[in-house]
Amino acid sequence: MGIISIELPEELTEPVERKASELNVDVARFVAAVIREKLRMPVAIGELEVFVPADIADYEMERAVGESDEDFEATKEMYGALFTAALR
């Protein structure tokens, strides 16, 4: 990872730290995710490339019509693992 030092305006410091904490990642990884999102850069996870919004923790998945509880939970778990891996 390259090192770039930035100074954030005071009004951004607490919200950035709070959001990183909510996502259970350090501030550097959260800021990197925000920059990746803004630049529309995918994250490579194995052979997959996925676009992961920095605020993925705020996303609520919707059930497909006719989807069983088991399938819905399996889908949520799969996407949750992908997005969690992308923030690491």
C-alpha positions in Angstrom: 0.0 0.0 0.0 1.3 3.5 -0.9 1.5 6.2 1.7 -0.3 9.5 1.2 -0.7 11.8 4.1 -3.9 14.0 4.1 -5.3 16.4 6.5 -9.1 16.3 6.8 -11.2 19.3 7.8 -12.2 19.1 11.4 -15.9 18.5 10.6 -15.0 15.3 8.7 -12.7 13.7 11.3 -15.4 12.4 13.7 -17.9 11.2 11.1 -15.1 9.4 9.2 -13.8 7.7 12.4 -17.4 6.8 13.4 -18.3 5.2 10.1 -15.0 3.3 9.9 -15.8 2.0 13.4 -19.3 1.0 12.4 -17.8 -1.0 9.5 -15.2 -2.5 11.8 -12.3 -1.3 9.6 -9.5 1.2 10.2 -9.8 4.8 8.9 -7.3 4.2 6.1 -9.3 1.3 4.7 -12.6 3.3 4.9 -11.1 6.3 3.1 -9.6 3.9 0.5 -13.1 2.4 0.0 -14.6 5.9 -0.4 -11.9 6.9 -3.0 -12.4 3.5 -4.9 -16.1 4.2 -5.0 -15.7 7.7 -6.2 -13.3 6.6 -8.9 -15.5 3.7 -9.8 -12.7 1.2 -9.3 -13.6 -2.4 -8.7 -12.1 -4.5 -5.9 -10.5 -7.8 -6.8 -11.6 -10.7 -4.6 -9.9 -13.8 -6.1 -11.0 -13.9 -9.7 -14.0 -11.6 -9.1 -14.1 -7.9 -9.5 -16.8 -6.1 -7.5 -17.9 -2.5 -7.0 -18.4 -2.0 -3.3 -20.0 1.2 -2.0 -18.2 2.5 1.0 -21.5 2.6 3.0 -22.3 -1.0 2.2 -23.2 -1.6 5.9 -26.2 0.7 5.4 -27.5 -1.4 2.5 -30.5 -3.6 3.1 -31.0 -6.4 0.6 -34.4 -7.1 -0.9 -35.8 -10.5 -1.3 -36.5 -11.8 -4.8 -40.1 -12.6 -5.5 -40.8 -16.2 -4.5 -37.3 -16.6 -2.9 -37.3 -19.0 0.1 -36.1 -18.0 3.5 -33.1 -20.4 3.1 -32.1 -19.0 -0.3 -32.5 -15.4 0.9 -30.3 -16.1 3.9 -27.7 -17.8 1.8 -27.6 -14.9 -0.7 -27.3 -12.4 2.1 -24.4 -14.4 3.6 -22.6 -14.7 0.3 -22.9 -10.9 -0.5 -22.0 -10.0 3.1 -18.8 -12.1 2.8 -17.9 -10.5 -0.5 -18.4 -7.0 0.7 -16.7 -7.6 4.0 -13.7 -9.0 2.1 -13.7 -5.9 -0.2 -13.3 -3.6 2.8 -10.3 -5.5 4.2 
